[in-house]
Amino acid sequence: MLLVLCGTIFLEGIDVAMLAVAVPSIRSDLDLSTGTAAWVMSAYVLGYAGFTLLGGRAADLLGRRRMFLVWLTVFLLFSGLGGFATEGWTLVVARFVTGVASAFMTPAAMSLITTSYAEGPQRNKALLIFAGTAAGGFSLGLVIGGLLTQLGWRWVFFAPVLLAALLLIAALRTVPVEPRPVRTGGFDLPGAAAAAGAMLLLTYGIVRLEHGLDGGLWTAGAFAAGLVLIPLFVAIERRASAPLVRLSMLRRAAMIRADLGALLFVGSFFGFQFVMTLYLQELRGWSSLQTALALVVMGSDAVLAPTLTPRLVDRYGNTKVILGGFVLAIASYGLFLPVGLDWSYAAMFPTLLLTGLAFALAYGPLSIAATDGVPDSEQGLAGGLLHTSTQFGSAVGISAVTAVYGIVSAGTDGSAGATLTAFRAALVVPVVMVVLGALITALGLRRRNGKRPPSAGSPQELGARSGGVAPGAVPVP
């Protein structure tokens, strides 16, 4: 079951990475405008971030297995639709629905893991494997996307269809049928509508930041409308007999710190990767395949996350390991700030390697911290909050570096030197994000000063260390 669920997060990572490599070929073949080509990427983020909170709660209320299987099927169908597209709008619709499918599928998969393993070392290791697989999917997706694009960009859509079909067949056999969830009261439709509306509008506003001042009224209007819906959502939840989100859950300080940390860390990673890709392809003239092979070293976290990180978490606790990841990310992105026009790959290699190591240390433990201590009945919601944060983070990171690059490069002569100056300015964004993340994590460490981290001292783990029965996979009650 764990292999199948990890296969799903691998599918998500490889799907996003392959498309990122293929967009230039898609644009050329279908003669897409710059705006339409941008929306081929942005539509997925909009659907994912807009519905992840709702998707996580739906898994708790409607059944994790059911949501997982239904939305994996939707993912398969609309990825296939993208492969047959002949118009830009078809691709945008296909990517939006694929993002919505991921928003329901991924929290369901994660909550199936967290409710199938007892809290403690085994759940921690399962989540670290899950996180490492996601990173491995993204890293390998860059290379595979480059290879498939050489055969034809439509294979970038058809390959996920084949993988999704295999996972669906395997899931029907390996993911156990759950007891029907116990529900008191009806489904909170007004709360669901307010939550989805707020997330969609805020994500749309973030994505539009890439355009700078162009269409600023639309961007401001989207943010204003999204912000108005947030207090409306809170008011609905306070009065609902069966709220979509139990508001007291949002007072879990450790969970909120983990979600904010994930937003900043993932945002910094995607922002850096985006600038790095532009630097290599537009300024250095590297091909998409050469760029993918250069960046694949960042995929070292796929090996380190399930092997090295569990030992560090076991010894030092989540918070210290997360902080170590942020510190390494600060060093990594900082090393790349003085990048030159003729840097060799050897000069870039330390940054790429440290970035992979930082991801291995931070991302998995952030997933653990975001779900620790949450009752099984709300694990889907906890996963939804985490993945909402990561999707917001990726949108913020890419939009912020694009906006800074556009502002600095505006009015220049377009020379290589001016372009490099704009890249250097944009690279400050990931550094600022990881510095903020480190400060938030350090605040949590300070509050826990003198206390044993839960992940290192849970009752199950203490029993295992004292010679008792180690916690194993347990059925969902």
C-alpha positions as semicolon CSV with decimal commas, in nm:
position;residue;x (nm);y (nm);z (nm)
1;M;0,000;0,000;0,000
2;L;0,282;0,241;0,086
3;L;0,445;0,179;-0,252
4;V;0,117;0,257;-0,431
5;L;0,056;0,576;-0,231
6;C;0,415;0,688;-0,287
7;G;0,362;0,613;-0,655
8;T;0,084;0,871;-0,652
9;I;0,300;1,151;-0,516
10;F;0,572;1,044;-0,762
11;L;0,312;1,076;-1,040
12;E;0,227;1,428;-0,926
13;G;0,593;1,537;-0,913
14;I;0,687;1,387;-1,248
15;D;0,377;1,533;-1,414
16;V;0,458;1,891;-1,307
17;A;0,828;1,864;-1,394
18;M;0,777;1,712;-1,738
19;L;0,530;1,981;-1,838
20;A;0,766;2,256;-1,722
21;V;1,026;2,126;-1,968
22;A;0,774;2,076;-2,251
23;V;0,593;2,414;-2,245
24;P;0,824;2,582;-2,504
25;S;0,761;2,297;-2,752
26;I;0,386;2,305;-2,683
27;R;0,378;2,680;-2,740
28;S;0,562;2,649;-3,070
29;D;0,360;2,354;-3,202
30;L;0,016;2,494;-3,115
31;D;0,115;2,857;-3,185
32;L;0,006;2,969;-2,837
33;S;0,029;3,324;-2,714
34;T;0,259;3,403;-2,421
35;G;-0,042;3,443;-2,191
36;T;-0,198;3,110;-2,291
37;A;0,135;2,929;-2,251
38;A;0,170;3,074;-1,901
39;W;-0,180;2,958;-1,812
40;V;-0,098;2,602;-1,920
41;M;0,131;2,599;-1,613
42;S;-0,069;2,829;-1,387
43;A;-0,404;2,650;-1,432
44;Y;-0,269;2,344;-1,252
45;V;-0,152;2,550;-0,955
46;L;-0,485;2,733;-0,946
47;G;-0,685;2,410;-0,933
48;Y;-0,450;2,243;-0,684
49;A;-0,420;2,530;-0,435
50;G;-0,784;2,627;-0,471
51;F;-0,928;2,290;-0,371
52;T;-0,668;2,118;-0,151
53;L;-0,828;2,225;0,177
54;L;-1,166;2,098;0,058
55;G;-1,003;1,783;-0,079
56;G;-0,837;1,700;0,251
57;R;-1,160;1,737;0,447
58;A;-1,356;1,541;0,187
59;A;-1,120;1,248;0,248
60;D;-1,206;1,257;0,620
61;L;-1,581;1,286;0,567
62;L;-1,646;1,085;0,250
63;G;-1,381;0,815;0,277
64;R;-1,008;0,828;0,202
65;R;-1,000;0,525;-0,027
66;R;-1,304;0,643;-0,220
67;M;-1,161;0,993;-0,276
68;F;-0,823;0,851;-0,369
69;L;-0,959;0,613;-0,634
70;V;-1,216;0,854;-0,781
71;W;-0,974;1,142;-0,824
72;L;-0,689;0,924;-0,948
73;T;-0,931;0,822;-1,224
74;V;-1,011;1,188;-1,298
75;F;-0,638;1,265;-1,311
76;L;-0,590;0,983;-1,563
77;L;-0,875;1,097;-1,790
78;F;-0,785;1,465;-1,804
79;S;-0,414;1,401;-1,848
80;G;-0,516;1,200;-2,155
81;L;-0,733;1,490;-2,271
82;G;-0,428;1,718;-2,255
83;G;-0,238;1,477;-2,478
84;F;-0,504;1,501;-2,750
85;A;-0,542;1,881;-2,726
86;T;-0,522;2,087;-3,043
87;E;-0,620;2,422;-2,889
88;G;-0,471;2,619;-2,601
89;W;-0,800;2,641;-2,408
90;T;-0,829;2,260;-2,405
91;L;-0,486;2,234;-2,245
92;V;-0,572;2,498;-1,986
93;V;-0,897;2,319;-1,892
94;A;-0,719;1,983;-1,877
95;R;-0,446;2,121;-1,650
96;F;-0,697;2,294;-1,422
97;V;-0,900;1,976;-1,370
98;T;-0,581;1,773;-1,327
99;G;-0,481;2,018;-1,052
100;V;-0,822;1,977;-0,885
101;A;-0,779;1,598;-0,904
102;S;-0,439;1,627;-0,733
103;A;-0,597;1,850;-0,467
104;F;-0,830;1,566;-0,366
105;M;-0,600;1,272;-0,441
106;T;-0,282;1,381;-0,259
107;P;-0,431;1,460;0,088
108;A;-0,627;1,134;0,067
109;A;-0,305;0,941;-0,003
110;M;-0,119;1,116;0,279
111;S;-0,401;1,058;0,530
112;L;-0,415;0,690;0,432
113;I;-0,050;0,671;0,540
114;T;-0,092;0,866;0,865
115;T;-0,396;0,662;0,970
116;S;-0,236;0,327;0,879
117;Y;0,079;0,371;1,090
118;A;0,089;0,444;1,461
119;E;0,229;0,786;1,548
120;G;0,601;0,751;1,608
121;P;0,906;0,614;1,421
122;Q;0,722;0,401;1,162
123;R;0,480;0,677;1,063
124;N;0,770;0,922;1,050
125;K;0,968;0,695;0,819
126;A;0,665;0,635;0,597
127;L;0,610;1,012;0,564
128;L;0,978;1,068;0,490
129;I;0,964;0,804;0,215
130;F;0,650;0,976;0,083
131;A;0,826;1,315;0,080
132;G;1,143;1,174;-0,076
133;T;0,940;1,007;-0,351
134;A;0,775;1,339;-0,434
135;A;1,114;1,504;-0,471
136;G;1,244;1,211;-0,676
137;G;0,946;1,242;-0,910
138;F;1,017;1,607;-0,971
139;S;1,390;1,553;-1,026
140;L;1,345;1,257;-1,260
141;G;1,058;1,435;-1,432
142;L;1,296;1,707;-1,552
143;V;1,512;1,447;-1,726
144;I;1,228;1,228;-1,853
145;G;1,041;1,537;-1,972
146;G;1,344;1,641;-2,175
147;L;1,368;1,297;-2,334
148;L;0,995;1,264;-2,407
149;T;0,978;1,614;-2,553
150;Q;1,235;1,503;-2,809
151;L;0,986;1,231;-2,916
152;G;0,689;1,467;-2,908
153;W;0,536;1,683;-2,634
154;R;0,214;1,478;-2,627
155;W;0,405;1,196;-2,456
156;V;0,446;1,428;-2,158
157;F;0,069;1,383;-2,108
158;F;0,038;1,019;-2,215
159;A;0,317;0,890;-1,988
160;P;0,129;0,996;-1,668
161;V;-0,183;0,824;-1,809
162;L;0,003;0,493;-1,826
163;L;0,149;0,534;-1,476
164;A;-0,188;0,641;-1,331
165;A;-0,357;0,336;-1,486
166;L;-0,102;0,103;-1,324
167;L;-0,142;0,276;-0,989
168;L;-0,521;0,256;-1,011
169;I;-0,513;-0,119;-1,074
170;A;-0,266;-0,170;-0,788
171;A;-0,465;0,054;-0,551
172;L;-0,784;-0,148;-0,604
173;R;-0,596;-0,451;-0,473
174;T;-0,376;-0,301;-0,201
175;V;-0,565;-0,013;-0,038
176;P;-0,808;-0,170;0,212
177;V;-1,176;-0,083;0,220
178;E;-1,250;0,148;0,514
179;P;-1,551;0,144;0,741
180;R;-1,800;0,409;0,635
181;P;-1,702;0,736;0,807
182;V;-1,925;0,838;1,095
183;R;-2,081;1,175;1,015
184;T;-2,293;1,389;1,240
185;G;-2,498;1,642;1,044
186;G;-2,483;1,726;0,675
187;F;-2,193;1,833;0,460
188;D;-2,096;2,196;0,512
189;L;-2,166;2,322;0,158
190;P;-2,159;2,698;0,242
191;G;-1,826;2,655;0,420
192;A;-1,687;2,449;0,132
193;A;-1,794;2,714;-0,120
194;A;-1,642;2,998;0,086
195;A;-1,315;2,809;0,140
196;A;-1,277;2,710;-0,227
197;G;-1,368;3,062;-0,342
198;A;-1,115;3,226;-0,110
199;M;-0,837;2,987;-0,211
200;L;-0,909;3,024;-0,582
201;L;-0,918;3,405;-0,571
202;L;-0,603;3,438;-0,358
203;T;-0,414;3,190;-0,576
204;Y;-0,530;3,374;-0,889
205;G;-0,402;3,699;-0,739
206;I;-0,065;3,542;-0,659
207;V;-0,030;3,396;-1,009
208;R;-0,113;3,736;-1,162
209;L;0,179;3,893;-0,973
210;E;0,398;3,752;-1,248
211;H;0,255;4,020;-1,480
212;G;0,377;4,304;-1,255
213;L;0,172;4,622;-1,290
214;D;0,001;4,499;-1,607
215;G;-0,364;4,439;-1,515
216;G;-0,304;4,555;-1,159
217;L;-0,673;4,619;-1,097
218;W;-0,759;4,256;-1,169
219;T;-0,485;4,141;-0,933
220;A;-0,595;4,376;-0,654
221;G;-0,960;4,280;-0,708
222;A;-0,881;3,909;-0,679
223;F;-0,688;3,963;-0,354
224;A;-0,963;4,185;-0,211
225;A;-1,240;3,937;-0,293
226;G;-1,039;3,645;-0,152
227;L;-0,965;3,832;0,171
228;V;-1,335;3,919;0,210
229;L;-1,429;3,551;0,185
230;I;-1,193;3,450;0,469
231;P;-1,393;3,615;0,753
232;L;-1,711;3,494;0,584
233;F;-1,574;3,139;0,598
234;V;-1,486;3,180;0,967
235;A;-1,836;3,308;1,043
236;I;-1,994;3,012;0,861
237;E;-1,775;2,761;1,045
238;R;-1,860;2,910;1,384
239;R;-2,230;2,860;1,322
240;A;-2,221;2,530;1,134
241;S;-2,346;2,219;1,318
242;A;-2,091;2,007;1,128
243;P;-1,818;2,253;1,020
244;L;-1,587;2,178;0,733
245;V;-1,295;2,292;0,951
246;R;-1,299;2,280;1,329
247;L;-1,156;2,625;1,401
248;S;-0,990;2,515;1,724
249;M;-0,760;2,303;1,507
250;L;-0,611;2,623;1,366
251;R;-0,484;2,707;1,714
252;R;-0,227;2,426;1,699
253;A;0,087;2,639;1,702
254;A;0,322;2,358;1,593
255;M;0,101;2,269;1,296
256;I;0,071;2,632;1,183
257;R;0,448;2,680;1,210
258;A;0,501;2,367;1,002
259;D;0,255;2,485;0,735
260;L;0,416;2,830;0,719
261;G;0,759;2,669;0,705
262;A;0,646;2,444;0,419
263;L;0,505;2,743;0,230
264;L;0,832;2,935;0,259
265;F;1,062;2,639;0,195
266;V;0,879;2,501;-0,108
267;G;0,827;2,854;-0,243
268;S;1,198;2,928;-0,217
269;F;1,284;2,598;-0,387
270;F;1,054;2,650;-0,685
271;G;1,156;3,015;-0,716
272;F;1,524;2,919;-0,722
273;Q;1,469;2,632;-0,966
274;F;1,274;2,864;-1,198
275;V;1,550;3,128;-1,203
276;M;1,818;2,861;-1,240
277;T;1,639;2,712;-1,541
278;L;1,608;3,054;-1,709
279;Y;1,974;3,129;-1,639
280;L;2,094;2,804;-1,796
281;Q;1,861;2,809;-2,098
282;E;1,819;3,177;-2,184
283;L;2,154;3,321;-2,076
284;R;2,386;3,023;-2,121
285;G;2,205;2,863;-2,416
286;W;2,177;2,514;-2,267
287;S;1,916;2,278;-2,410
288;S;1,622;2,156;-2,200
289;L;1,784;1,814;-2,166
290;Q;2,121;1,962;-2,062
291;T;1,941;2,177;-1,804
292;A;1,746;1,879;-1,668
293;L;2,063;1,670;-1,635
294;A;2,237;1,958;-1,457
295;L;1,955;1,993;-1,204
296;V;1,910;1,622;-1,138
297;V;2,170;1,632;-0,857
298;M;1,905;1,811;-0,651
299;G;1,720;1,479;-0,656
300;S;1,968;1,343;-0,400
301;D;1,696;1,409;-0,143
302;A;1,501;1,113;-0,285
303;V;1,776;0,888;-0,144
304;L;1,859;1,087;0,170
305;A;1,502;1,154;0,290
306;P;1,416;0,788;0,371
307;T;1,767;0,691;0,487
308;L;1,951;0,977;0,661
309;T;1,661;1,196;0,775
310;P;1,481;0,934;0,993
311;R;1,799;0,888;1,196
312;L;1,839;1,261;1,245
313;V;1,473;1,303;1,344
314;D;1,503;1,013;1,585
315;R;1,806;1,169;1,751
316;Y;1,735;1,542;1,741
317;G;1,360;1,579;1,683
318;N;1,172;1,740;1,396
319;T;1,233;2,105;1,481
320;K;1,613;2,090;1,491
321;V;1,629;1,891;1,168
322;I;1,392;2,136;0,994
323;L;1,604;2,428;1,114
324;G;1,914;2,254;0,979
325;G;1,741;2,224;0,642
326;F;1,662;2,595;0,638
327;V;2,019;2,688;0,733
328;L;2,156;2,472;0,450
329;A;1,909;2,634;0,209
330;I;2,028;2,982;0,316
331;A;2,387;2,877;0,248
332;S;2,291;2,712;-0,081
333;Y;2,100;3,003;-0,233
334;G;2,347;3,252;-0,087
335;L;2,635;3,079;-0,265
336;F;2,459;3,132;-0,598
337;L;2,393;3,506;-0,556
338;P;2,721;3,616;-0,722
339;V;2,662;3,389;-1,027
340;G;2,857;3,498;-1,332
341;L;2,814;3,480;-1,708
342;D;3,068;3,202;-1,748
343;W;3,035;2,994;-1,434
344;S;3,137;2,632;-1,484
345;Y;2,914;2,347;-1,372
346;A;3,168;2,275;-1,097
347;A;3,101;2,624;-0,956
348;M;2,725;2,558;-0,954
349;F;2,749;2,206;-0,815
350;P;2,781;2,296;-0,441
351;T;2,458;2,497;-0,458
352;L;2,270;2,215;-0,634
353;L;2,398;1,951;-0,391
354;L;2,323;2,160;-0,082
355;T;1,975;2,236;-0,216
356;G;1,899;1,864;-0,242
357;L;2,035;1,801;0,107
358;A;1,835;2,092;0,249
359;F;1,517;1,954;0,092
360;A;1,587;1,611;0,243
361;L;1,625;1,761;0,591
362;A;1,332;2,004;0,584
363;Y;1,043;1,879;0,372
364;G;0,977;1,538;0,528
365;P;1,003;1,658;0,891
366;L;0,771;1,948;0,803
367;S;0,517;1,688;0,686
368;I;0,556;1,502;1,015
369;A;0,520;1,820;1,222
370;A;0,208;1,921;1,028
371;T;0,029;1,595;1,118
372;D;0,171;1,508;1,462
373;G;-0,092;1,487;1,734
374;V;-0,385;1,532;1,493
375;P;-0,672;1,283;1,547
376;D;-0,729;1,024;1,274
377;S;-1,065;1,184;1,195
378;E;-0,888;1,504;1,085
379;Q;-0,572;1,369;0,920
380;G;-0,712;1,449;0,574
381;L;-0,770;1,809;0,682
382;A;-0,416;1,833;0,821
383;G;-0,279;1,699;0,493
384;G;-0,499;1,942;0,302
385;L;-0,367;2,237;0,501
386;L;-0,009;2,125;0,439
387;H;-0,052;2,082;0,065
388;T;-0,246;2,409;0,040
389;S;0,057;2,575;0,199
390;T;0,303;2,410;-0,040
391;Q;0,099;2,503;-0,347
392;F;0,061;2,861;-0,227
393;G;0,433;2,860;-0,164
394;S;0,520;2,742;-0,514
395;A;0,291;3,009;-0,663
396;V;0,437;3,281;-0,440
397;G;0,798;3,178;-0,509
398;I;0,765;3,167;-0,888
399;S;0,548;3,482;-0,906
400;A;0,780;3,680;-0,677
401;V;1,101;3,597;-0,865
402;T;0,927;3,667;-1,198
403;A;0,800;4,003;-1,072
404;V;1,144;4,106;-0,939
405;Y;1,312;3,995;-1,261
406;G;1,061;4,194;-1,467
407;I;1,098;4,510;-1,257
408;V;1,481;4,504;-1,265
409;S;1,506;4,418;-1,635
410;A;1,246;4,676;-1,745
411;G;1,401;4,960;-1,939
412;T;1,739;4,791;-1,982
413;D;1,912;4,728;-2,312
414;G;1,851;4,351;-2,287
415;S;2,223;4,276;-2,288
416;A;2,366;3,969;-2,118
417;G;2,499;4,183;-1,834
418;A;2,161;4,347;-1,771
419;T;1,988;4,008;-1,780
420;L;2,239;3,868;-1,533
421;T;2,177;4,162;-1,298
422;A;1,803;4,088;-1,311
423;F;1,866;3,720;-1,237
424;R;2,080;3,810;-0,935
425;A;1,805;4,038;-0,803
426;A;1,544;3,764;-0,846
427;L;1,768;3,518;-0,657
428;V;1,736;3,737;-0,346
429;V;1,371;3,623;-0,317
430;P;1,450;3,256;-0,229
431;V;1,712;3,374;0,022
432;V;1,460;3,600;0,197
433;M;1,201;3,321;0,206
434;V;1,432;3,066;0,371
435;V;1,559;3,324;0,620
436;L;1,197;3,390;0,725
437;G;1,137;3,015;0,746
438;A;1,444;2,968;0,965
439;L;1,324;3,243;1,201
440;I;0,977;3,084;1,233
441;T;1,133;2,742;1,297
442;A;1,377;2,887;1,552
443;L;1,080;3,042;1,735
444;G;0,929;2,696;1,770
445;L;1,260;2,557;1,892
446;R;1,284;2,833;2,152
447;R;0,935;2,757;2,281
448;R;1,025;2,391;2,311
449;N;1,353;2,464;2,492
450;G;1,403;2,205;2,760
451;K;1,122;1,982;2,628
452;R;1,159;1,649;2,454
453;P;1,033;1,659;2,091
454;P;0,715;1,453;2,048
455;S;0,860;1,268;1,749
456;A;1,152;1,155;1,963
457;G;0,955;1,074;2,271
458;S;0,611;0,947;2,176
459;P;0,475;0,658;2,387
460;Q;0,513;0,417;2,094
461;E;0,877;0,514;2,038
462;L;0,966;0,498;2,406
463;G;0,816;0,151;2,416
464;A;1,018;0,044;2,116
465;R;1,340;0,181;2,267
466;S;1,280;0,009;2,597
467;G;1,249;-0,328;2,430
468;G;0,872;-0,332;2,390
469;V;0,684;-0,417;2,074
470;A;0,770;-0,177;1,795
471;P;0,470;-0,003;1,647
472;G;0,361;-0,152;1,317
473;A;0,097;-0,086;1,063
474;V;-0,244;-0,077;1,228
475;P;-0,586;-0,089;1,062
476;V;-0,799;0,222;1,046
477;P;-1,039;0,199;1,343
